[in-house]
Amino acid sequence: MKASNGIIKSLLAENVDTVFGYPGGHILEVYEALRKSKIHHVLVRQEQAAAHSASGYARISGKVGVCIATSGPGATNLITGIATAYMDSIPLVIITGQVNSSKIGRDMFQEADITGATESFTKHSYLVKNEKDLPRIIKEAFYIASTGRPGPVLIDIPSDIQAAKIEKTILPDIVDIRGYKPTTKGHVGQIKRAVKAICDCKRPLVVAGGGVILSHAEGELLNFVERTGIPVVHTLMGKGSLPSLSPYNIGMIGNHGFKEANHAVSKADLLIIIGARVADRAWGGVADKIRDGVRIIHIDVDPAEIGKNVGIQIPLVGDAKTILAQMSEKAEKIDTDEWVNELKNNKSIIKGNKTGLVSPKYAIETMSKKLNDDAIMVADVGQNQIWAARYFEDRVGRNFLTSGGLGTMGYGLPAAVGAKIAAPKRQVVAVVGDGGFQMSLNELGTISSNKLGIIILLLNNSRLGMVRELQDKFFGKTSAVELDNNPDFIKLCDAYNIKGIRVTKDSELEDAFDKAIKHKGPFLVECVVDPNESTL
């Protein structure tokens, strides 16, 4: 059979039922094989969206996301989406077409060295040189993408390799890569040290990062916290690690976190960091305030992240889900009542300013109350991201998706497409600003053609709001942030056969959200926000 048919056979063997892509000249053979298969292809409107949609799909389905593009500009358009997935440790397999293998390096039409271009932000990559290697390579790619610290793996396949004949070989059952043996179970000796440190402290604090979500360890974290009585703060990517209403949940830390959560980090005598790399934005203004003498337990599946940005005493390499279960077996209840009460007394809810226009904080809070317990919120990047992170209530069964590491504007809409396709019966809300929305509004075409019932919550302040806020803070002046000539977003959506409503004051929000939730199909709720509304 043709190698292209073997590629599809290998994808089916990995239980792939959906791929996101955009065809082109040097990926035609794969698309012809795909056409004849049972795999559902979602045609995006630009290749970057294919990677973001595959990411949203992966994060909700728990499977590896797959995207496909042609060579040259098709492949290079994927780059930002690949980097976004890499920074947030999302498992993707990216398949790109390439020019004829005998022509590589001759600057052929639509030739680009995509493996070289993405080397620094893929977990691994392959340039296929022999069609017989394809079954092994695809099997390895899925294994690498989904094990250890997840991440994107790229497979670049020349057009002649796709068309070559291969034997109907049996697909490999196992993967054995020398030098790649991820550790999942925590070292018994280090577990004992960690448990003893917990027993000896007075003001312990768990810092939950994105690794808790990636390892599906929310249940194990809740069990550990309730067993020990240790309060929890979380990073942006760790949002959802613990339900908002848990008495042990103190809130989000960092530059845009809650002051009570940052206060907790600065006063703790033991920090248990789980699946967080202690990056600048998530820990901004916090890391420098960690008290001298505080002990730190750092749990991460990637040994390279442990202690990279902060000094630690007890390293624990392994999967968060497994290690939390190990620690819960040995840990006992400690007296943290006074400590937890101190943090609860500091806890406050910051409401938005009364400007006469829509308060974005109130808008997120209001929608959060109306959504189901298994709703998915996908936040773009900018002020809208922070408002969503602070005011979307975490409940058991809910998901919050955003671009945390790379901070990619334009992520929200295509990621919501992937999330909705992964969970068609769940409510999906894409929270976007007018800046980020216009970076990917072409995906309204994907939403419309696939009849995806996504609610788009557009917070329109006619500004690049986060940049405006930073400019005002550091320079006292702003420039190049005005979006005063925005299009009529309601008419724009109407052109895609998407219904919409514009809201100009808080009193109109409940009715607008009720209409959006009841509507069968995609729906835009545009909220007019004061240009000077602050993030915090």
C-alpha positions as CSV (number, residue, x, y, z in Angstrom):
1,M,0.0,0.0,0.0
2,K,1.0,3.6,-0.2
3,A,2.9,5.1,2.7
4,S,0.1,7.7,3.1
5,N,-2.4,4.9,3.8
6,G,0.1,3.5,6.3
7,I,0.1,6.9,8.0
8,I,-3.7,6.9,8.4
9,K,-3.6,3.3,9.6
10,S,-1.0,4.3,12.2
11,L,-3.2,7.2,13.4
12,L,-6.2,4.9,13.7
13,A,-4.1,2.5,15.8
14,E,-3.5,5.5,18.2
15,N,-7.3,5.9,18.5
16,V,-7.2,9.2,16.5
17,D,-10.7,10.1,15.5
18,T,-10.3,13.9,14.8
19,V,-7.6,16.0,13.1
20,F,-7.4,19.7,12.5
21,G,-5.7,20.9,9.3
22,Y,-5.4,22.8,6.1
23,P,-4.4,21.0,2.8
24,G,-1.8,22.0,0.3
25,G,0.4,20.7,-2.5
26,H,2.9,18.7,-0.6
27,I,0.5,17.0,1.7
28,L,-2.0,15.8,-1.0
29,E,-1.2,12.1,-0.6
30,V,-2.0,12.2,3.1
31,Y,-5.2,14.1,2.5
32,E,-6.3,11.6,-0.2
33,A,-5.8,8.7,2.3
34,L,-7.5,10.8,5.0
35,R,-10.5,11.3,2.7
36,K,-11.1,7.6,2.5
37,S,-10.8,7.0,6.3
38,K,-13.2,7.4,9.2
39,I,-11.1,10.1,10.8
40,H,-13.0,13.4,11.1
41,H,-11.1,16.3,9.5
42,V,-11.8,19.8,10.7
43,L,-10.9,22.4,8.1
44,V,-9.6,25.5,9.9
45,R,-9.2,28.9,8.2
46,Q,-5.5,29.4,9.0
47,E,-2.9,26.8,10.0
48,Q,-2.1,28.5,13.4
49,A,-5.7,27.7,14.4
50,A,-5.1,24.0,13.6
51,A,-2.4,23.8,16.3
52,H,-4.5,25.8,18.8
53,S,-7.6,23.7,18.1
54,A,-5.7,20.5,18.4
55,S,-4.4,21.9,21.8
56,G,-7.9,22.6,23.0
57,Y,-9.0,19.2,21.9
58,A,-6.1,17.5,23.7
59,R,-6.7,19.3,26.9
60,I,-10.4,18.4,27.1
61,S,-10.3,14.9,25.6
62,G,-7.2,13.7,27.4
63,K,-5.8,12.4,24.1
64,V,-3.0,13.6,21.9
65,G,-4.1,16.4,19.6
66,V,-3.3,16.0,15.9
67,C,-2.9,18.8,13.3
68,I,-1.8,18.6,9.6
69,A,-0.5,21.2,7.2
70,T,1.4,21.4,4.0
71,S,5.0,22.5,3.5
72,G,6.5,26.0,3.5
73,P,4.0,28.7,4.7
74,G,1.6,26.0,5.8
75,A,4.2,24.6,8.2
76,T,5.5,28.0,9.3
77,N,2.0,29.2,10.1
78,L,1.9,26.4,12.6
79,I,4.9,27.7,14.5
80,T,3.2,29.9,17.0
81,G,0.7,27.2,17.9
82,I,3.4,24.7,18.4
83,A,5.4,27.0,20.6
84,T,2.2,27.8,22.6
85,A,1.6,24.0,23.2
86,Y,5.3,23.5,24.1
87,M,5.3,26.2,26.8
88,D,2.1,24.8,28.4
89,S,3.2,21.1,28.0
90,I,0.3,20.1,25.7
91,P,0.6,16.7,23.9
92,L,0.4,17.3,20.1
93,V,1.5,15.4,17.0
94,I,2.0,17.7,14.1
95,I,2.3,16.2,10.6
96,T,3.7,18.5,7.9
97,G,4.3,17.9,4.2
98,Q,7.7,18.6,2.7
99,V,9.1,18.9,-0.8
100,N,10.4,15.8,-2.6
101,S,13.3,14.4,-0.5
102,S,15.7,14.6,-3.4
103,K,15.1,18.3,-3.7
104,I,15.5,19.3,0.0
105,G,18.0,22.1,0.4
106,R,17.5,23.5,-3.2
107,D,15.0,26.2,-2.2
108,M,12.2,24.5,-4.0
109,F,8.7,26.0,-4.2
110,Q,7.2,26.1,-0.7
111,E,10.3,24.6,1.0
112,A,11.0,25.4,4.6
113,D,13.2,23.7,7.2
114,I,10.4,23.2,9.7
115,T,12.2,20.8,11.9
116,G,15.1,23.3,12.3
117,A,12.7,26.2,12.7
118,T,10.9,24.5,15.6
119,E,13.8,22.7,17.2
120,S,13.8,24.8,20.4
121,F,10.1,24.4,21.1
122,T,9.2,20.8,20.2
123,K,9.7,17.9,22.5
124,H,11.1,16.0,19.5
125,S,10.9,16.1,15.7
126,Y,11.4,13.8,12.8
127,L,12.3,14.4,9.1
128,V,11.2,11.1,7.5
129,K,13.8,9.8,5.1
130,N,12.6,6.2,4.6
131,E,8.9,5.3,4.2
132,K,9.5,2.0,6.0
133,D,10.2,4.0,9.2
134,L,6.8,5.6,9.3
135,P,4.9,3.1,11.5
136,R,7.7,3.2,14.1
137,I,8.0,7.0,13.9
138,I,4.3,7.6,14.4
139,K,4.2,5.2,17.3
140,E,7.1,6.9,18.9
141,A,5.7,10.4,18.3
142,F,2.5,9.6,20.2
143,Y,4.4,8.0,23.0
144,I,6.8,10.9,23.4
145,A,4.1,13.5,23.2
146,S,2.0,11.9,25.9
147,T,4.5,10.5,28.4
148,G,6.6,12.2,31.0
149,R,6.2,16.0,30.6
150,P,3.8,16.2,27.6
151,G,4.6,18.3,24.6
152,P,4.4,18.7,20.8
153,V,6.2,16.3,18.4
154,L,6.6,17.1,14.7
155,I,6.8,14.7,11.8
156,D,7.9,16.2,8.5
157,I,7.2,13.9,5.6
158,P,8.4,14.6,2.0
159,S,5.9,14.2,-0.7
160,D,7.7,11.3,-2.4
161,I,7.8,9.5,0.9
162,Q,4.1,9.8,1.3
163,A,3.5,8.3,-2.2
164,A,6.0,5.5,-1.8
165,K,4.9,1.9,-1.6
166,I,5.4,0.0,1.6
167,E,4.6,-3.5,2.8
168,K,1.4,-3.9,4.8
169,T,3.5,-4.3,7.9
170,I,2.3,-5.0,11.4
171,L,2.3,-1.9,13.5
172,P,4.7,-1.9,16.5
173,D,3.1,-2.8,19.8
174,I,5.5,-1.1,22.1
175,V,8.0,1.7,22.1
176,D,11.4,1.4,23.6
177,I,13.6,4.5,23.1
178,R,17.0,4.3,24.6
179,G,17.6,7.3,26.9
180,Y,14.0,8.2,27.2
181,K,12.5,6.6,30.4
182,P,10.3,9.0,32.1
183,T,9.9,8.7,35.9
184,T,6.4,8.6,37.3
185,K,6.7,7.2,40.8
186,G,8.3,9.3,43.5
187,H,11.4,8.0,45.3
188,V,10.4,6.3,48.6
189,G,13.2,8.1,50.5
190,Q,12.2,11.5,49.2
191,I,8.6,10.8,50.0
192,K,9.6,10.1,53.6
193,R,11.6,13.3,53.8
194,A,8.7,15.3,52.4
195,V,6.2,13.8,54.9
196,K,8.5,14.5,57.8
197,A,8.9,18.1,56.6
198,I,5.2,18.5,56.6
199,C,4.9,17.1,60.1
200,D,7.5,19.4,61.4
201,C,6.1,22.7,60.0
202,K,3.5,25.2,61.3
203,R,2.5,27.1,58.1
204,P,2.6,24.7,55.2
205,L,1.2,25.8,51.8
206,V,0.6,23.9,48.5
207,V,1.4,25.8,45.3
208,A,-0.5,24.0,42.5
209,G,0.7,24.5,39.0
210,G,-0.4,23.3,35.6
211,G,1.2,19.9,36.2
212,V,-1.7,19.0,38.5
213,I,-4.2,19.6,35.7
214,L,-2.0,17.8,33.1
215,S,-1.7,14.7,35.3
216,H,-5.4,14.7,36.1
217,A,-4.5,14.9,39.8
218,E,-7.3,17.1,41.0
219,G,-8.9,14.3,43.0
220,E,-5.6,13.3,44.6
221,L,-4.8,16.9,45.5
222,L,-8.2,17.3,47.1
223,N,-7.7,14.1,49.1
224,F,-4.2,15.2,50.2
225,V,-5.4,18.6,51.3
226,E,-8.4,17.3,53.2
227,R,-6.3,14.6,54.8
228,T,-3.6,17.0,56.0
229,G,-5.4,20.3,56.3
230,I,-2.9,22.2,54.2
231,P,-4.2,25.3,52.3
232,V,-3.6,25.7,48.6
233,V,-2.7,28.6,46.2
234,H,-2.4,28.1,42.4
235,T,-0.7,29.6,39.4
236,L,-2.7,30.7,36.3
237,M,-2.2,27.3,34.7
238,G,-3.1,25.6,38.0
239,K,-6.5,27.1,38.0
240,G,-9.0,24.3,38.6
241,S,-6.7,22.2,40.7
242,L,-9.0,22.7,43.7
243,P,-12.7,23.9,43.7
244,S,-13.0,27.6,44.4
245,L,-15.4,27.0,47.3
246,S,-13.1,24.7,49.2
247,P,-12.1,26.3,52.5
248,Y,-8.5,25.4,51.7
249,N,-8.4,27.3,48.3
250,I,-6.8,30.7,48.9
251,G,-6.6,31.7,45.2
252,M,-4.2,32.6,42.4
253,I,-0.7,33.9,43.0
254,G,1.5,36.1,40.8
255,N,1.4,39.5,39.1
256,H,-2.3,39.3,38.6
257,G,-3.2,37.0,41.5
258,F,-5.0,37.8,44.7
259,K,-3.1,39.6,47.4
260,E,-4.2,37.1,50.0
261,A,-2.6,34.3,47.9
262,N,0.6,36.2,47.5
263,H,0.5,36.9,51.3
264,A,0.2,33.2,52.0
265,V,3.4,32.4,50.0
266,S,5.3,35.1,51.8
267,K,4.3,33.8,55.3
268,A,4.6,30.1,54.8
269,D,7.4,28.1,56.4
270,L,7.0,25.2,54.0
271,L,6.1,25.4,50.3
272,I,5.0,22.2,48.4
273,I,5.3,23.2,44.8
274,I,3.5,20.8,42.5
275,G,3.9,20.9,38.7
276,A,4.9,24.6,38.6
277,R,8.2,25.9,37.1
278,V,8.2,29.1,39.3
279,A,8.2,31.3,36.2
280,D,8.3,35.1,36.4
281,R,4.6,36.0,35.6
282,A,3.1,33.3,37.8
283,W,5.4,34.2,40.7
284,G,6.0,37.9,40.0
285,G,6.3,39.8,43.2
286,V,6.1,36.5,45.1
287,A,9.4,34.6,44.7
288,D,11.4,37.6,46.1
289,K,9.2,37.6,49.2
290,I,9.7,33.9,50.2
291,R,11.0,34.0,53.7
292,D,14.6,33.1,54.6
293,G,14.7,29.6,56.0
294,V,11.5,28.4,54.3
295,R,11.7,24.8,53.2
296,I,10.6,23.9,49.7
297,I,9.4,20.6,48.3
298,H,9.3,20.7,44.5
299,I,7.4,18.0,42.7
300,D,7.6,17.8,38.9
301,V,7.7,15.1,36.2
302,D,10.5,17.0,34.4
303,P,13.7,16.9,36.5
304,A,15.1,19.9,34.6
305,E,12.4,22.2,36.1
306,I,13.0,21.2,39.8
307,G,15.0,24.0,41.5
308,K,15.6,25.8,38.2
309,N,14.2,29.1,39.4
310,V,14.2,28.8,43.1
311,G,16.3,27.0,45.7
312,I,14.8,23.9,47.1
313,Q,15.5,21.3,49.8
314,I,13.5,18.3,48.8
315,P,13.2,17.4,45.1
316,L,10.6,14.8,44.0
317,V,10.7,13.7,40.4
318,G,7.6,12.0,39.2
319,D,3.9,12.3,38.1
320,A,1.9,14.6,40.4
321,K,-1.0,12.2,40.5
322,T,1.2,9.3,41.6
323,I,3.2,11.2,44.1
324,L,0.2,12.9,45.7
325,A,-1.3,9.4,46.2
326,Q,2.0,8.2,47.7
327,M,2.2,11.1,50.1
328,S,-1.5,10.8,51.1
329,E,-0.8,7.2,52.3
330,K,1.8,8.4,54.7
331,A,0.8,11.9,55.6
332,E,-1.4,12.7,58.7
333,K,-3.6,15.6,59.8
334,I,-1.6,18.5,61.2
335,D,-2.8,21.5,63.2
336,T,-3.3,24.2,60.6
337,D,-6.5,25.8,61.9
338,E,-4.9,29.0,63.1
339,W,-2.9,29.3,59.8
340,V,-5.9,28.6,57.6
341,N,-8.1,31.1,59.6
342,E,-5.4,33.8,59.2
343,L,-5.5,33.3,55.4
344,K,-9.3,33.2,55.3
345,N,-9.5,36.4,57.2
346,N,-7.3,38.1,54.7
347,K,-9.4,36.8,51.8
348,S,-11.4,39.4,49.9
349,I,-13.3,39.8,46.7
350,I,-12.3,42.8,44.6
351,K,-15.2,44.2,42.6
352,G,-15.0,46.3,39.5
353,N,-15.3,50.1,39.3
354,K,-18.7,51.6,38.5
355,T,-18.1,53.2,35.1
356,G,-21.6,53.1,33.7
357,L,-20.5,50.6,31.1
358,V,-20.1,46.8,31.6
359,S,-17.9,45.7,34.4
360,P,-15.9,42.8,32.9
361,K,-15.4,41.4,36.3
362,Y,-19.1,41.3,37.0
363,A,-19.7,39.9,33.5
364,I,-17.4,36.9,34.1
365,E,-18.9,36.4,37.6
366,T,-22.4,36.5,36.3
367,M,-21.8,34.1,33.5
368,S,-19.9,31.8,35.8
369,K,-23.0,31.4,38.0
370,K,-25.2,30.6,35.0
371,L,-23.0,28.0,33.5
372,N,-23.3,24.2,34.2
373,D,-20.9,22.5,36.6
374,D,-19.1,20.9,33.7
375,A,-18.7,24.1,31.6
376,I,-15.4,24.9,29.8
377,M,-14.1,28.4,29.7
378,V,-11.3,29.2,27.2
379,A,-9.6,32.5,27.8
380,D,-7.6,34.4,25.2
381,V,-4.7,36.6,26.3
382,G,-4.8,40.1,27.8
383,Q,-7.0,41.8,30.4
384,N,-9.8,39.3,29.4
385,Q,-7.5,36.4,30.5
386,I,-7.0,37.8,34.0
387,W,-10.6,38.8,34.5
388,A,-11.6,35.3,33.4
389,A,-9.0,33.6,35.7
390,R,-10.0,35.7,38.7
391,Y,-13.8,35.5,38.4
392,F,-14.6,32.2,36.7
393,E,-15.6,29.9,39.6
394,D,-13.8,26.5,39.7
395,R,-16.1,23.6,40.4
396,V,-15.5,19.9,40.1
397,G,-15.9,19.0,36.5
398,R,-15.2,22.4,35.1
399,N,-12.2,23.3,32.9
400,F,-10.3,26.5,32.3
401,L,-8.0,26.7,29.3
402,T,-5.7,29.5,28.4
403,S,-2.2,30.2,27.0
404,G,-0.1,30.7,30.1
405,G,3.6,30.2,29.1
406,L,3.7,32.0,25.7
407,G,0.7,34.3,26.2
408,T,-0.6,33.9,22.7
409,M,-3.2,36.4,21.6
410,G,-5.6,34.7,19.2
411,Y,-5.5,31.4,21.1
412,G,-9.0,31.6,22.6
413,L,-11.3,31.1,19.6
414,P,-9.6,28.2,17.9
415,A,-8.9,26.4,21.2
416,A,-12.6,26.7,22.0
417,V,-13.3,25.0,18.7
418,G,-11.1,22.0,19.7
419,A,-12.6,21.9,23.2
420,K,-16.2,21.9,21.8
421,I,-15.4,19.1,19.3
422,A,-13.8,17.1,22.1
423,A,-16.9,17.6,24.3
424,P,-19.9,18.5,22.1
425,K,-22.4,18.2,25.0
426,R,-20.6,20.5,27.3
427,Q,-21.0,24.3,27.4
428,V,-17.9,26.1,26.0
429,V,-17.3,29.8,26.4
430,A,-14.5,31.7,24.6
431,V,-13.6,34.8,26.5
432,V,-11.8,37.2,24.2
433,G,-10.8,40.9,23.9
434,D,-11.3,42.9,20.8
435,G,-7.6,42.7,20.0
436,G,-7.1,39.0,20.4
437,F,-10.5,38.3,18.7
438,Q,-9.4,40.0,15.5
439,M,-6.3,37.9,15.4
440,S,-8.3,34.7,14.9
441,L,-11.8,35.9,13.9
442,N,-11.4,33.9,10.7
443,E,-12.2,30.9,12.8
444,L,-15.8,32.1,12.9
445,G,-16.0,30.3,9.6
446,T,-14.9,27.0,11.2
447,I,-17.4,27.5,14.0
448,S,-20.2,28.3,11.6
449,S,-19.5,25.5,9.1
450,N,-19.3,22.9,11.9
451,K,-22.3,24.3,13.7
452,L,-20.4,24.5,17.0
453,G,-22.5,25.9,19.9
454,I,-19.8,28.1,21.3
455,I,-20.6,31.2,23.3
456,I,-18.2,34.0,22.5
457,L,-17.9,36.5,25.3
458,L,-16.3,39.6,23.7
459,L,-15.0,42.2,26.1
460,N,-14.7,45.2,23.9
461,N,-12.8,48.2,25.2
462,S,-11.5,49.4,21.8
463,R,-7.9,49.0,23.1
464,L,-5.1,46.6,23.5
465,G,-6.0,46.8,27.1
466,M,-3.1,45.0,28.8
467,V,-0.5,46.9,26.8
468,R,-2.3,50.2,27.5
469,E,-2.3,49.4,31.2
470,L,1.4,48.6,31.3
471,Q,2.3,51.7,29.2
472,D,0.3,53.9,31.6
473,K,1.9,52.3,34.6
474,F,5.5,52.5,33.4
475,F,5.5,55.6,31.2
476,G,2.4,57.6,32.0
477,K,1.5,57.7,28.3
478,T,0.1,55.3,25.8
479,S,0.7,54.7,22.1
480,A,-0.3,52.2,19.3
481,V,-3.0,50.7,21.4
482,E,-6.1,52.4,20.1
483,L,-8.7,50.2,18.3
484,D,-11.2,53.0,17.9
485,N,-12.2,51.9,14.3
486,N,-13.2,48.4,15.3
487,P,-15.8,46.7,13.0
488,D,-19.3,46.1,14.0
489,F,-18.8,42.7,15.6
490,I,-22.5,41.9,15.6
491,K,-22.8,42.5,11.8
492,L,-19.5,40.6,11.3
493,C,-20.9,37.5,13.1
494,D,-24.2,37.9,11.3
495,A,-22.2,37.5,8.0
496,Y,-21.1,34.1,9.3
497,N,-24.7,33.3,10.3
498,I,-23.8,33.6,14.0
499,K,-26.3,35.4,16.3
500,G,-25.1,38.1,18.6
501,I,-26.2,40.8,21.1
502,R,-24.4,43.9,22.3
503,V,-24.5,44.8,26.0
504,T,-23.6,48.3,27.3
505,K,-24.5,48.1,31.0
506,D,-24.4,45.5,33.8
507,S,-28.2,45.3,34.1
508,E,-28.4,43.8,30.6
509,L,-26.0,41.0,31.3
510,E,-28.3,38.4,32.8
511,D,-30.8,38.5,29.9
512,A,-28.0,38.4,27.3
513,F,-26.4,35.4,28.9
514,D,-29.8,33.6,29.2
515,K,-30.3,34.1,25.5
516,A,-26.8,32.9,24.7
517,I,-27.2,29.7,26.8
518,K,-30.6,28.9,25.4
519,H,-29.7,29.5,21.8
520,K,-29.0,26.4,19.6
521,G,-25.7,27.2,17.9
522,P,-22.9,29.7,18.3
523,F,-23.7,33.1,19.9
524,L,-21.7,36.3,20.5
525,V,-22.2,38.4,23.6
526,E,-20.3,41.7,23.0
527,C,-19.8,43.7,26.2
528,V,-18.8,47.3,25.9
529,V,-16.1,48.0,28.5
530,D,-14.5,51.3,29.7
531,P,-11.1,51.7,27.9
532,N,-9.5,52.6,31.3
533,E,-10.8,49.6,33.2
534,S,-8.0,48.0,35.1
535,T,-7.1,44.4,35.4
536,L,-7.1,44.2,39.1
